[in-house]
Amino acid sequence: MLRREQGFTLIEILVVITIIAALVGMVTLVIPKGQEAKNRVECMNNLRQVGGILATMKSGEGLKPYNGAAFVLQVASEVNDEDLKVFVCPGEEFNPDDPRPAINEPGFIEMYRKEMDLKGGGQIEDRYCSYAGPNWREYPEAKAGAAAKKTRIWACDKCRNGQAHHNGIVVLYTTSKVDFIKLEDLEGQNLEEGTINVGQGSLDPRLEKMIYFPNQ
């Protein structure tokens, strides 16, 4: 009787390759979803911390009627250097030609520690803050009705360089509640394109009241 020589047959090798390819495909699908879920949780935690400080300021000396990102950044004086990451959404993509300093590097910290004339529309670099704030000039809180105040937003993903999260946006309400609004739950959004507009170009009344740059 002939003895089989040691080694694998072509069929056995093909089966192993097929199994490995299937496993790689599964991992390729799972990892991005896991990373997106992690980014969303971190982003919501960021705005939850910002919301807590804003609520404390509102009940104390009061909030300053700054516009856009300046409204969010007014809490920077209450944030430690190591916690400045609350202003950056981990899911936001930045222009590689205009890199920002890594979190906790001197350049990053100095951005928030330097004196800025926020009320007068001081310069805020787009790459340093991931969140838009309310347009107080056009939609002052004093003129908002009781029903409107329940859906009033203090901060949200700016969505200037594309969406930070797949199929939705993270928002911070004036009640300090943080929520993830799915694309299909936003008014007037293009479901086919999957893009979210924040500011005057938005058909959703909540996002229409938000801007990024203070002097917009």
C-alpha positions in Angstrom: 0.0 0.0 0.0 1.3 3.4 -1.0 1.8 5.8 1.9 0.7 9.4 1.6 3.6 11.8 1.8 3.4 14.4 4.5 1.9 17.8 3.5 -1.4 19.3 2.6 -3.5 18.8 -0.5 -4.5 21.6 -2.8 -8.1 21.3 -1.6 -7.1 21.5 2.1 -5.1 24.6 1.4 -8.0 26.2 -0.4 -10.3 25.4 2.5 -7.9 27.0 5.0 -7.6 30.1 2.8 -11.4 30.4 2.5 -11.8 30.2 6.2 -9.1 32.8 6.9 -10.7 35.1 4.3 -14.1 34.8 5.9 -12.6 35.6 9.4 -10.8 38.6 8.0 -14.0 39.8 6.4 -15.9 39.5 9.7 -13.2 41.3 11.7 -13.1 44.1 9.0 -16.9 44.7 9.6 -16.8 44.4 13.4 -13.8 46.7 14.1 -15.2 49.9 12.5 -18.6 49.4 14.2 -16.8 49.0 17.6 -14.7 52.1 17.0 -17.8 54.1 16.0 -19.6 53.0 19.2 -16.6 54.0 21.3 -16.3 57.4 19.6 -20.0 58.1 20.1 -19.8 57.3 23.8 -16.8 59.5 24.3 -18.4 62.3 22.3 -21.6 62.1 24.5 -19.4 62.1 27.6 -17.7 65.2 26.3 -20.9 67.1 25.9 -22.2 65.7 29.2 -19.3 67.3 31.0 -19.7 70.6 29.1 -23.4 70.6 29.9 -22.8 70.1 33.6 -20.5 73.1 33.7 -22.9 75.2 31.6 -25.8 74.3 34.0 -23.7 75.4 37.0 -22.7 78.6 35.3 -26.3 79.3 34.4 -27.5 78.9 38.0 -24.7 81.0 39.3 -23.2 84.1 37.6 -25.0 83.3 34.4 -24.1 82.3 30.9 -22.4 84.7 28.5 -24.4 85.3 25.3 -21.5 84.2 23.1 -22.2 82.8 19.6 -21.2 79.4 18.2 -18.2 77.6 19.4 -17.4 80.5 21.7 -20.5 79.6 23.8 -19.1 76.1 24.3 -15.5 77.3 25.0 -16.6 79.7 27.7 -16.4 76.7 30.1 -12.7 76.3 29.3 -11.8 78.4 32.4 -13.4 75.7 34.5 -11.6 72.7 32.8 -8.2 71.4 33.8 -5.5 71.1 31.1 -5.7 67.3 31.1 -9.5 67.5 30.5 -9.4 69.9 27.5 -10.1 66.9 25.3 -13.8 67.4 26.0 -13.8 70.0 23.2 -12.7 67.4 20.6 -14.9 64.7 19.3 -12.8 61.5 18.7 -14.9 60.7 15.6 -14.2 64.0 13.8 -11.9 64.0 10.8 -9.5 66.9 10.4 -7.8 68.3 7.4 -4.4 66.5 7.2 -2.9 69.6 5.6 -3.9 71.7 8.6 -3.0 69.4 11.6 -3.8 70.3 15.1 -1.5 69.7 18.1 -2.2 66.5 20.0 -4.3 66.8 23.0 -2.4 68.0 26.1 0.5 69.3 23.9 1.5 72.9 24.6 0.0 74.2 21.4 -3.4 72.6 22.1 -3.5 73.9 25.7 -2.5 77.4 24.8 -5.4 77.6 22.4 -7.8 77.5 25.2 -5.7 79.4 27.7 -5.1 82.5 25.6 -7.3 85.5 26.0 -10.0 85.7 23.4 -12.5 88.4 22.8 -15.2 85.8 22.4 -18.1 88.2 22.7 -16.7 90.4 20.0 -16.3 87.5 17.7 -12.7 86.5 18.5 -10.8 84.1 16.3 -11.5 80.4 17.0 -9.7 78.0 14.8 -11.9 75.4 13.2 -9.6 72.5 14.1 -9.6 73.1 17.8 -13.3 72.6 18.7 -15.6 69.9 17.4 -18.9 71.5 18.6 -21.2 74.3 17.3 -23.1 76.5 19.7 -26.3 78.6 19.6 -26.7 81.6 17.5 -27.7 84.0 20.3 -28.0 87.0 18.0 -30.7 85.4 15.8 -32.3 83.2 18.4 -31.9 84.8 21.9 -33.1 82.5 24.7 -35.3 85.2 26.2 -37.5 85.1 23.1 -37.8 81.3 23.0 -41.2 79.9 24.1 -41.6 77.2 26.8 -42.1 74.5 24.1 -39.1 75.7 22.1 -36.8 75.7 25.2 -37.4 71.9 25.6 -35.7 71.3 22.3 -33.2 74.1 22.5 -29.7 72.9 21.9 -26.6 74.2 23.7 -24.1 72.3 21.6 -23.8 69.7 18.8 -21.3 68.2 16.4 -20.4 70.9 14.0 -20.4 68.5 10.9 -18.2 71.0 9.0 -15.7 68.5 7.7 -18.2 65.7 7.3 -20.1 63.7 9.9 -18.3 62.7 13.1 -20.7 59.8 13.6 -22.3 57.4 11.2 -26.0 58.1 10.5 -26.5 60.7 13.2 -25.4 63.6 15.4 -24.7 64.1 19.1 -26.5 67.0 20.7 -26.6 68.7 24.2 -29.9 70.2 25.1 -30.4 73.1 27.5 -31.8 70.7 30.0 -28.2 69.2 30.1 -29.5 66.0 28.5 -27.2 64.5 25.9 -28.7 62.6 23.0 -27.8 60.9 19.7 -30.3 61.9 17.0 -30.4 59.5 14.1 -30.4 60.9 10.5 -33.9 59.7 9.8 -35.2 61.6 12.9 -33.9 65.0 11.6 -36.2 67.1 9.6 -35.4 67.8 5.9 -32.2 65.8 5.8 -31.1 63.9 2.6 -31.2 60.2 3.6 -29.6 59.1 0.3 -26.6 61.4 0.7 -26.4 60.7 4.4 -25.2 64.2 5.2 -26.2 66.4 8.1 -26.3 70.2 7.8 -25.8 72.4 10.8 -26.7 76.1 10.7 -28.7 78.2 8.3 -28.5 75.5 5.6 -30.3 73.0 7.9 -34.0 72.3 7.5 -34.2 71.0 11.0 -35.3 73.9 13.3 -33.1 72.6 16.1 -29.9 72.5 14.1 -30.8 75.7 12.1 -30.2 77.7 15.3 -26.6 76.5 15.6 -23.4 78.0 14.2 -19.7 77.5 14.6 -17.8 80.7 14.2 -18.8 83.5 16.6 -18.9 86.2 14.0 -21.2 84.3 11.6 
